[in-house]
Amino acid sequence: MLTKHITHQTSENSNTFIYSTMAAPISFSLSSLASKSQQLVRNERRMFAASDDGAMMKQIQSTHAPDGRVVDVKPILQVIENVLHHIIPNIDHAMKGGTGHIDALNDLTTSSAVDGALDALAYIVHKICCEVSCKCSGGGDAHATTMGILNMLSSYSWDAKVVLTLAAFAVNFGEFWLIVQLCTSNSLAKSVALLKQLPDLLEHSPTLKPHFDALNKLINAMIDVTKCIVEFTELPSEFISIDVPPLSTAMAHIPTATYWIIWSVVACAAQITGLVGMRHEFITSTSEAWELSSLAHKVSSIHEHLQSLLHLCYERIDEKKLLEAFEDFKRTIETPQMDNLKILLKIFRKEETCYLLNPDKTEVLIDVLRRKHVLLLISDLDISHEEIRVLEALYKGERVSSELNYEILWLPIVDRSTWNDGYEQKFLNLKSIMSWYTVKHPFAIEPAVIKYIMEVWGFVKKPIAVTLDPQGKVLCPNALNMMWIWGNSAFPFSSEKEESFWKVEAWTLELLVDRLEPNLPTWVSQQKVVCFYGGVQMEWIESFTTATKGVAKALDIGLEMVYVGKNNAKERVKKITGLIKEKQLSHAWEDENVWFFWNRLESMLYSKTQHGKTIENDVIKQEVMTMLAYDGSENGWAVFFTGSDEMVRANGEKVLSSMKSFDEWEKLAKQMGFIPALRKHLDGITDDHHCTRLILPGNGGGIPERVQCAECGRPMEMYFMYRCCVE
């Protein structure tokens, strides 16, 4: 057999190519060999450009006639990787003068699996080995050799074609490297290396290194593309169709990728074959290294493109799986169950063992919640400590005394793509202060359930609590609203219970303040006028409290004033509260009461909206929205009550001007009483210029579509506002 070996020697005007057989060398003229080499390089470069056009694609496709045979390529590919990844690091080791050695290959697959896969394929692999060796030794055209191998493998699938060709290359390269590696320590290997006239790698390492570097890059790129092609064939057909993009797009590119993998095998084999006979004569050339580097770049580009398509395929598969799991959870939760356990189990990923942390922070099976009323507390990691403390008071205090049988399970909703150590620590901190059941980790929650929580239960940012009865029926998509308003008296926290409470509720001082002001019963019994006011402008607060006290003194009536702060302005309110107490202007609530006051008002609004109430047909909703609109402005506001539930309210500018102009309605006040006279006076004030704002947190559809201005009654315009307030 004619074995091609190419040695390169650079001088001013000469290149020498020597073809040798095992019997005797045959020399060719220098000029004719140089011409052939240059022509081969030009042909190959033209083929680089032409291989992807339509005509070339047809030529590649014409070789493909699969007969349906199935080849288990995975175990073969694992062995190929073992061989090639074992050789590549040892090349650098040998180049640096390391002693040849052989390590045990990683046993990534059992020998029986490999034997089974290769049992009927050994002959075709050997045939490809011979084809590549023969054509490379004889100086064959790379394109013709590639097409010959494609024709030889016409009956196989595209993934089998590349794996079998790569297996043949691994055999050739593995045998070559065994001889090179062992020739310094094994007499048999040394004799074979002598007969083949293989070069001393250490002696010629400065010249050979670029060749082997390029060879390594190309081999790695070939493996990457091959694995990518195999991965496409393993995609689950039930979740992605081969006839629809992105998979159809990828399958259209695989024939071209296969062509270039086989071409690369031929190029690598030619490079290795060229090393035979280089023991005594060595000629430097960079053209082959350049060609391999260019080919490696080409194959790497193919891999990047296929990898991007594979990523799109996995996205499509994940979408289908997510939708399927979403529908499955939806069916389960909408179907009557014997108990709640099946629903609770489906909240968590199938691969997760359903352990929770109980209030004592020890692991327990989710079965402990079976046939109990369960509140699914759903929030992100920004749930406030005030919210946790208020909920804890309900869960641990009244719940025990009244023997209410319900449990709370915290389900934190997080963005997995941005998860880091900071979020991990935040989760651990929140979990440690919660006195109810929690998940072990947010990632344990099934993504399809998160989708359901957001799309059906309406979770966006503001925490919600979904009520499940002992049979797993959803009693209310957000029980926090009624819990903030009525506490545990709303148990079992069903929408029906909430509706029944609203039917008998009225806009009273008790509804507004609840139990936040401990002195209220005393003040009411003493028939005092009670004023609740808010805002964050200290100048207005001083003017308003001073003027109002003057009015009360003039009328000789009892007056108590309470500062209730402003929503979402914790640090400013804390500062103003300190000044109010220091100057003894009025009573002032602490942080937790301020938070709860405004949160209850928002809960009233959301609860009313959830039950289809509008400001036209519901007085409570109208008053709540007026209070929230006052808070939305930068000015202050005030509301006055008496024990008989007489009430009047106004924005800061109006109420302050009314107190300062008390002499205009003093006589009326002495006749009618303070609140009726103030109301009449306020009604007579015309305000042509005002700007009222109502700021509500987004809460998954709980925002009323139509809102009337608290000052003039005209419909307000809706805007979207995104806010990040760090105080």
Secondary structure, 3 states (H helix, E strand, C coil): CCEECCCCCCCCCCCCCEEECCCCEEECCHHHHHHHHHHHHHHHHHHHHHCCCHHHHHHHHCCCCCCCCCCCHHHHHHHHHHHHHHHHHHHHHHHCCCCCCCCCCCCCCCHHHHHHHHCCCHHHHHHHHHHHHHHHHCCCCHHHHHHHHHHHCCCCCHHHHHHHHHHHHHHHHHHHHHHHHHCCCCHHHHHHHHHHCCCCCCCCHHHHHHHHHHHHHHHHHHHHHHHHHHHHHCCCCCCCCCCCCCHHHHHHHHHHHHHHHHHHHHHHHHHHHCCCCCCCCCCCCCHHHHHHHHHHHHHHHHHHHHHHHHHHHHHHHHHHHHHHHHHHHHHHHHCCCCCCHHHHHHCECCCCCCEEECCCCCEEEHHHHCCCEEEEEEECCCCCHHHHHHHHHHHHHHHHHCCCCEEEEEEECCCHHHCCHHHHHHHHHHHHHCCCEEECCHHHECHHHHHHHHHCCCCCCCCEEEEECCCCCEEECCCHHHHHHHHHHHCCCCHHHHHHHHHCCCCCHHHHHCCCCCCHHHHHHCCCEEEEEECCCHHHHHHHHHHHHHHHHHHCCCEEEEECCCCCCHHHHHHHHHHHHHHCCCEECCHHHHHHHHHHHHHHHHHHHHCCCCCCCCHHHHHHHHHHHHHHCCCCEEEEECCCCCEEEEEHHHHHHHHHCHHHCHHHHHHHCHHHHHHHHHHCCCCCCCCCCCCCCCCCCCCCCCCECCCCCCECCCCCCCCCCCC
